[in-house]
Amino acid sequence: MRGFGWSLILLLWPLWVGAGELHWRGQWTQGGLIVGQAPPGTRLELDGQAVPVSPEGAFVFGFHRDAPPMARLRAVFPDGSRDERQLTISPRQYNIQRLDGLPSSKVTPPPAVLARIRRENTQVAAVRREEIPRAYFLSGFAWPVTGRISGVYGSQRILNGEPRQPHYGVDIARPVGTPVRAPADGIVTLAEPDLYYSGATLIIDHGYQLSSTLMHLDRIDVRVGQPVRKGDVVATVGKSGRVTGPHLDWRMNWREARIDPALIVPPMPR
């Protein structure tokens, strides 16, 4: 098995992969995403969980913010040969902020909206479980918006001694109305104008349960079921939902694992 950096473009990958070979690019770290190529017909497992391989041999998987330090990757190749190895997942340090003395209304949502929050969380989770067996992710990824990064992946607040959910995305501050582009090829699987926390929210599925979520939008310009190409304008930046100012919150999921988008795109242009 050989690892490739994200700086290598897909065209540099071998067009033919020999029996018993896996190629990949990505980072074996918390929040990392791995995109790879195997001989067509290979069966893959990550920690005992099946990882689909496309008819052309492409595969993808990723690691959660708090992924354990070791992962086991197992491959059964079409010729019957096998490869199994234990891989090290690098830990990361996250920014933790403690705020005390806040009014309870700023820490816990009012009871009147809890049912709505649960309903919306269920809806989003169901969309992310959809299986679209096309390797749209092979288009590669680009920033959906460029600008000042105002929030980073993995950061967390502890409010009045209670840990809040970590921030699983990258916040990019831009004015309301700034065009938002599809970060990669995919299919629109959710286009909701008003979710409690995330406001106008768009989900693009990049295939094999890898998806991007674009949050706090002002306007959504695509519909559910619509195919999009990397770079297509799909929405505009807004300040909808629970925010203090206009920005785009870009999040990524592989199944239930929260991926750090900043690890799979070039550095933010100045």
C-alpha positions in Angstrom: 0.0 0.0 0.0 1.3 3.4 -0.9 0.1 6.8 0.3 -0.2 10.0 -1.8 -0.4 13.6 -0.8 -3.5 15.7 -1.7 -1.3 17.9 -3.8 -1.1 15.1 -6.4 -3.9 15.3 -8.9 -6.0 12.3 -9.9 -4.4 12.2 -13.3 -1.1 11.1 -11.7 -2.7 8.0 -10.3 -2.0 4.8 -12.2 -4.6 3.9 -14.8 -4.1 0.3 -14.0 -3.7 -1.1 -10.4 -2.0 -4.4 -10.1 -3.4 -7.3 -8.1 -2.7 -6.8 -4.4 -2.2 -3.1 -4.7 -4.0 -0.1 -3.1 -3.2 3.5 -3.8 -4.5 6.5 -1.9 -4.1 10.1 -1.1 -5.1 11.9 2.1 -4.1 12.2 5.8 -4.3 9.5 8.4 -5.3 11.9 11.1 -8.4 12.8 13.1 -10.8 14.5 10.7 -8.9 13.2 7.7 -10.3 11.9 4.4 -8.8 9.1 2.3 -9.6 8.7 -1.4 -8.1 5.6 -3.0 -7.9 3.2 -5.9 -8.0 -0.6 -5.8 -8.3 -3.3 -8.4 -12.0 -3.5 -9.4 -13.7 -6.2 -7.4 -11.6 -5.7 -4.2 -13.5 -6.0 -0.9 -12.4 -3.5 1.7 -13.1 -3.2 5.5 -12.2 -0.5 7.9 -12.4 -1.6 11.5 -14.7 -4.4 10.4 -17.0 -2.0 8.5 -17.4 -2.6 4.8 -16.1 0.2 2.5 -17.7 0.0 -0.9 -15.4 0.0 -3.9 -16.8 1.4 -7.2 -16.9 -0.7 -10.4 -13.8 1.2 -11.5 -12.0 0.5 -8.2 -12.4 3.9 -6.4 -13.1 4.1 -2.7 -13.4 6.7 0.1 -13.5 6.8 3.9 -12.7 9.2 6.7 -12.1 9.6 10.4 -14.1 11.5 13.0 -12.7 14.4 15.1 -12.1 12.0 18.0 -11.1 8.9 16.1 -9.0 6.4 18.1 -5.3 6.3 17.5 -5.3 3.0 15.5 -7.4 1.7 12.6 -7.4 -1.6 10.9 -7.7 -1.8 7.1 -8.4 -5.1 5.4 -8.4 -5.8 1.7 -9.4 -9.0 -0.2 -8.3 -8.7 -3.8 -10.0 -10.3 -6.8 -7.3 -13.0 -7.1 -8.0 -14.1 -3.5 -4.9 -12.5 -2.0 -5.3 -10.5 1.2 -3.7 -7.6 2.9 -4.4 -6.5 6.5 -2.6 -3.9 8.5 -2.9 -1.6 11.5 -2.6 2.1 10.7 -1.8 5.0 13.0 -4.3 7.9 13.2 -2.5 11.0 14.3 -4.2 13.0 17.2 -4.9 16.7 16.9 -5.1 19.5 19.4 -8.3 21.6 19.3 -9.1 25.0 20.6 -11.2 24.8 23.7 -12.9 27.9 25.1 -14.6 28.2 28.5 -17.3 30.7 29.1 -19.0 31.0 32.5 -21.8 33.1 34.0 -24.0 33.0 30.9 -27.8 33.3 31.2 -29.3 29.8 30.8 -31.3 31.0 27.7 -27.9 31.4 25.9 -26.8 27.9 26.8 -29.9 25.7 26.3 -32.6 26.1 23.6 -36.1 26.9 25.0 -38.3 23.8 25.5 -40.7 25.0 22.8 -38.1 24.3 20.0 -36.6 21.0 21.2 -39.1 18.9 19.3 -38.3 20.9 16.1 -34.6 20.4 16.7 -35.0 16.7 17.1 -37.1 16.5 14.0 -34.6 18.4 11.9 -31.7 16.4 13.2 -33.5 13.2 12.2 -34.1 14.6 8.7 -30.5 15.5 8.2 -29.2 12.2 9.5 -31.5 10.3 7.1 -30.2 12.3 4.1 -26.6 11.5 5.1 -27.4 7.8 5.3 -28.5 7.7 1.6 -26.3 5.6 -0.6 -25.4 7.1 -4.0 -23.1 4.6 -5.7 -21.2 7.0 -7.9 -17.7 8.3 -7.2 -18.4 12.0 -7.7 -15.7 12.8 -5.1 -13.1 11.9 -7.8 -13.6 15.5 -9.2 -11.5 16.7 -6.3 -12.5 19.6 -3.9 -12.2 23.4 -3.9 -13.2 26.1 -1.5 -16.9 26.9 -1.9 -16.2 30.5 -0.9 -12.8 32.2 -0.4 -12.3 34.7 2.4 -11.3 35.1 6.0 -11.6 31.9 8.1 -13.5 32.8 11.2 -14.0 29.4 12.7 -12.0 26.2 12.5 -12.8 22.5 12.7 -12.7 20.8 16.1 -13.0 23.8 18.3 -15.3 23.6 21.3 -16.9 25.8 23.9 -17.7 24.8 27.5 -20.6 27.0 28.6 -21.3 27.3 32.3 -19.2 24.1 32.8 -21.2 22.1 30.2 -19.3 21.0 27.0 -21.2 22.0 23.9 -21.0 20.1 20.6 -17.6 20.7 18.9 -17.6 22.8 15.8 -17.4 20.3 12.9 -16.9 22.7 10.0 -14.9 25.6 8.6 -16.5 29.1 8.9 -15.7 31.6 6.1 -16.7 35.2 6.7 -18.2 36.9 3.6 -21.0 39.5 3.0 -24.5 38.4 2.4 -25.1 37.5 -1.2 -21.6 36.3 -2.0 -21.9 33.3 -4.4 -21.4 29.9 -2.9 -20.0 27.2 -5.3 -20.2 23.4 -5.2 -17.0 22.2 -3.6 -17.1 19.0 -5.8 -19.3 17.1 -8.2 -22.4 15.6 -6.6 -26.2 15.4 -6.2 -28.3 17.7 -4.1 -29.9 15.7 -1.4 -31.2 18.4 0.9 -32.3 22.0 0.3 -34.1 23.4 3.3 -34.7 27.2 3.7 -35.0 27.4 7.5 -33.5 24.9 10.0 -33.3 26.0 13.6 -29.5 26.0 14.0 -28.2 26.1 10.5 -30.8 28.3 8.8 -31.0 27.8 5.0 -29.1 24.6 4.5 -27.9 22.7 1.5 -26.4 19.1 1.3 -24.5 17.8 -1.7 -23.8 14.1 -1.8 -20.4 13.3 -3.4 -21.1 9.6 -3.6 -20.7 6.6 -1.3 -22.0 8.6 1.8 -19.5 11.4 1.5 -21.3 14.7 1.7 -20.9 18.5 2.0 -23.2 20.6 4.1 -23.4 24.3 3.4 -25.1 26.3 6.2 -26.5 29.7 7.1 -27.2 30.5 3.5 -29.2 33.5 2.2 -30.5 31.9 -1.0 -30.5 28.3 -2.4 -30.3 28.1 -6.2 -30.6 24.4 -6.7 -33.2 21.7 -5.9 -33.1 18.2 -4.4 -32.1 15.6 -7.0 -30.2 18.1 -9.1 -26.7 17.1 -10.2 -24.0 19.8 -9.8 -20.4 20.1 -10.9 -17.5 21.5 -8.9 -17.6 25.3 -9.2 -21.3 25.6 -10.0 -23.0 28.4 -8.1 -25.5 26.7 -5.8 -26.4 29.4 -3.2 -25.4 32.7 -1.6 -23.8 33.5 1.7 -26.2 34.5 4.4 -26.7 34.9 8.1 -29.7 32.6 8.7 -30.1 30.3 11.7 -28.3 30.8 14.9 -25.4 33.1 13.9 -24.0 36.4 14.9 -22.9 37.6 11.4 -22.8 36.6 7.7 -20.6 33.6 6.9 -20.6 30.2 5.3 -20.2 27.1 7.5 -18.9 24.2 5.3 -19.1 20.8 6.9 -18.3 17.3 5.6 -19.4 13.8 6.6 -18.4 10.3 5.6 -21.2 8.3 7.1 -21.2 9.5 10.8 -17.6 10.6 10.8 -17.1 14.4 10.7 -14.4 15.3 8.2 -12.3 18.5 8.3 -12.8 20.2 4.9 -9.6 22.2 5.3 -7.6 19.0 5.0 -8.7 18.3 1.4 -8.4 21.7 -0.3 -5.4 24.0 -1.0 -4.6 26.7 1.5 -7.1 29.5 1.5 -6.0 32.2 -1.0 -5.1 35.5 0.5 
